[in-house]
Amino acid sequence: MDAPGSLRRGHNKAPARPVTQFPAVIPLNVGGHDYTTSLSTLRKYESSMLAAMFSGRYHVIQDEQKRYFIDRDGDLFQYILKFLRDSEVPPPHAAVQVYKEALYYGLHPLIEILKSSPPVRAEYELRESLRNALPKYKEFKEKLIDLAYELAITSHCSEISVHQYREFLVEGLQAQTLSIRRDLTRDESTILIGPLNDYGKESQLEESMLHCVLYDLREEGFNVDFRMRESVCEYWTQKNKNNDIPMYHEFYDTVCCAFTFNWWPTKGVKKK
C-alpha cells in the first residue's frame, strides 16, 4: 500500500499534454504561399524545426482555410520542400537566401551542403571577414549613404571620396577612426577612415574591403559606381576650441577611391 505522501504527490502531477493528431497530407500557408505536402516529408529530419513543429507536441496555428501557417518567406520555401522531397540543392543564385532559411528551419544536412557552395562561402567567409576588418563598417556605410543623399539635392549624381589610411596621421595625436570633410563650395565630401596598421602597404585587402562596400550598396538597391584614385593624399586639421593643437598639412599613405551614386538616368531625357 502506498504511503499517504506518495498518493498526494501522484495526485498533484499535472495531466499529460494531449498530442496533436495531424493528417497524412498537410496543407501549408508559408508567408501567403500555399503548399501541400505529406506529414512524413515534414518529419524527414528529426532534429529539424519542421519535424518538431509537426511532431504533435506543439500547437500549430491555422489560417481561415485550415492551412497550417508558417511566418517565413513563402517563395524560398519551395527550395526547402524540394530538398525534403528529393534532396535537391537550390540553384546558386538562391543559395545565400536559402542558407538563411535552412538555419531557421534547423535543416543541418542542407546547411552543411550550402556551406561549401561558392555563393555562401563568398558571403559568410570572404565578405563577412572584410566587413569585420574595416573599422566601423556599418557606420561608414551609413555615412556614405547620408552624404550621397545630401549631395543629390544639387546634382543628378553624388560623388564621395574615401581615403583609407594605414597609419595614424600624427604621432601622439589620437586620430579619429571615421571622420568627414566637407567642401560646400565645390559640392564635395571626403570620408577619412582608418588606420589600417595591420596590413602591409602592398596588400590588396583595403581595395577588397571597398569593393565589399560597393557590393552591399548594390544589394540594397543603390545605383552606384566605384573607381580607385592615386594612393597619396593630403589632409588638413583645424585648431580646436582651445587653439592648443596647431593646424598642420601633411601627406600620408592611403588607399583612395570615389563612390558615385546615380539617382536618375540622364540618357534619353528630352530637354524642354
N, C-alpha and C positions, 0 to 999 in steps of 0.2 A: 504494500500500500504506500502510495506516495505521501511524503510529508506535506503538511498544510502549506509550508513556504513554497515548495515546488509547484503545488497546484496554483498558487497565486501568481507565480512567475509565468507559468504556462498560460494562465487566463489573461495576463496583461500583454501577451505577444500581439503585435499588430497583424491584422489579417494579411495574407499573401496578396500582392498586387495582381489583379487579373491580367492575363496575357491576351493582347490584341490578336485576333484572328484575321489574317489578310487573305484575300482571294488569290488564286493561282496566277491570274492576269491582273497587273497593276496599271491603272490609269494615272498618269502624272501630269502635273502642271508645273513646269520649271520656268519661272520668270515670265509666265504668259505664253510659253510654248507648250503645246500638248504632245505627250509621248505615251506610248503603250508598250509595256514590256512584261516579262514574266517575273514572278517573285524570285525564282531561282537565279535569274540573271543579276538581280539587285543584291542577292546574298552570296554571289560568287566568291568574293574575298571577305573572309570572316572578320578581318581586322579593320575593314573599311567603315566609314561613317554610314554609307548606304546600307550595309549589312546590319549594322546596329540599329539604324532607323527603322528597318522593316523586320526586325527580329521579333517584334511583339512585346518588347519590354517598354516601349515608349509610345506615347500618344502622338500621332502624326495628323496635323491639321488638313482639312479638305476644303476645296472651294465649293461654289454653289452647284457644280456639276459632279460633285463627289470625287473629284480628282485629287490625289494627294499632292500637296503643294510644297515645292522646294524653292526658296527665295535665292536663286542663283541665276547666272546668265543662261538663258534658255537656248540660245544659238550654239554656245560652246558645249552644251550637254550632249549634243549629237555625237561628239568625239568620245565623250566618256562612255556613252552607251555602246558605240561601235567597239571600243576596247573591251568592255564587259562581255559583249556577244562573241566577238571573233578575234580578240587580241590585236585589233587593227590600230596602228600607231597614227596619230594625226599628221597632216602634211606640215612641212617646215614652216610655212607662213603662219600657222596657228600654234606652233609648238610652245612658245612662251606663255601665251594666254591659257592654253590647256594645262600647262605645267602648274600654273597657279590654281586652276580648278582641281587638279589631281591632289594638290596639297590640301585643299579644303576638304575633299571627299576622303582623304586618307588612303588613296589608291597607291600603295607603295610599289607594286610591280610597274605601274605606269610611270611613277615618279623616277624610278631607277632607270628606266629606258630613256626618258626625256632628258635626264641629267647629262647624258653623254651626247645629246644632239647638238650640232653646231649652233643653232639659234639660242638655245638655253644656256650653253656654256659661254657664248659671247655676252649674253645679258648678265648672268649671275656670277661669272668668274672674271671676265675681262672688264666690262663696263662698270660693274659694281666696285671692283678694286680701284678703278680710275676715279670714280666718284669719291671714294674714301680718301684717295691720295691728294685730291685737290682741296686746299684749305677752304673751309666754309662753302662747300659746293652748292648747297641749297640756297644759301643767302646770295651767293654770287649769281646764280641763275635768276633769282627773283629781281636783283638789282639790274641785271641786264635787260629783263623784260620791262621793268618800270621805266628805265631810261629810254628804251625804244618807243614806248607809248608817249612819253613827253616830247620826244623829237618828232613824232608823227604829226603833231599839230601843224607844223610849218612845212612839211615835206611829204612826198608820197613814199619815201623810204627813210629808214633810220640807220645811220652808221655809227657804231660804237667801237672804239679802240680798246683793246685789252692788252695789258702788259703784265706778264708773269715774271717776277724777278726771283733770282736764285739765292741771293744773299741779302742781309739787312743793308739798308742804304747807307747808314752812318753808324760807325762803331759807338756803342754806348747810348744811342738814341733808339728807343723802342719803336719799331716800325709797325704800323697797322697791318693786319693780315688782309684787310679788304678796305679800300678807300676809293673815292670817286673824285675826279677833277672835271669841272665844267667850264667850257668856254662859250658863254652865251652869245658873244659877238660873232662867232663862226658856227654856231649850232653844232658844237662838237662835245662829245663826252668821252672820258677815258676812265676805265676801271683798272686799278692797280691791285694786283693780288700776289701773295707770296708770304714768306720766302720759300723757295724750293731747295733748301740746302742739302737735302738728302740725295739729290740726283746730280749726276755728273753733267758737265757743260755740253758734252757731246750726246747726251741722252735724248731720245726722241719721245720720251714719256710725256713731257709737257705738251707737245703738239697733239699727242694722242688724247690727252685729257680734254683739250679744247675741242677736238673732233667729237668726243663723247658728249660735250655740252650741245654741240650742233645737232647730233643725233636725237638727243632728248627734246630739244626745242621743236624739231620737225615732227617728232612723235606726238607732241602736244598740239600740232596743227599750225605752227608758225611757218610762213614762207620766208626762210632766212638763208643767206649765203655766208660764206666764210673764206677768208684768204689770209695767208701769212704775210708778215711785213719784215723789215730789217730787224736784226736781233740786238741792236744797241739803241737805247732810247735815253731821253733826258727827263729829269724830274726836278720840280721846284717845291720847296717847302716854305710856308709862311710863318712869320713870327706868331707866337701865341700871345694871349692877352697880357702876360707879364713881360713880354719882349725879352725873355731870357734865353730864347732859342733863336739864333740868328738865321736869316734867310740864306739858303745855300742853293747852289745849282751844280749838279754833277751828272756824269754818265754812269750807267751801270749795266750789267749783263742781264738781258731779259729774253724772253720769247714773246714776240709781239704779233698781234693779229687784229683783224677787224671783222665784226659781225654786222651784216647788212640785212635789216628787216624790210621786206617789201609788203606794203599794206594794200595796194590795189594795182591791177595791171595798167601799164601805160600804152601798150601797143594796141592798135585798133580802135582807140578812143578818138572820136571826131571832135575837133575843136569847133566851138560855136563862133 
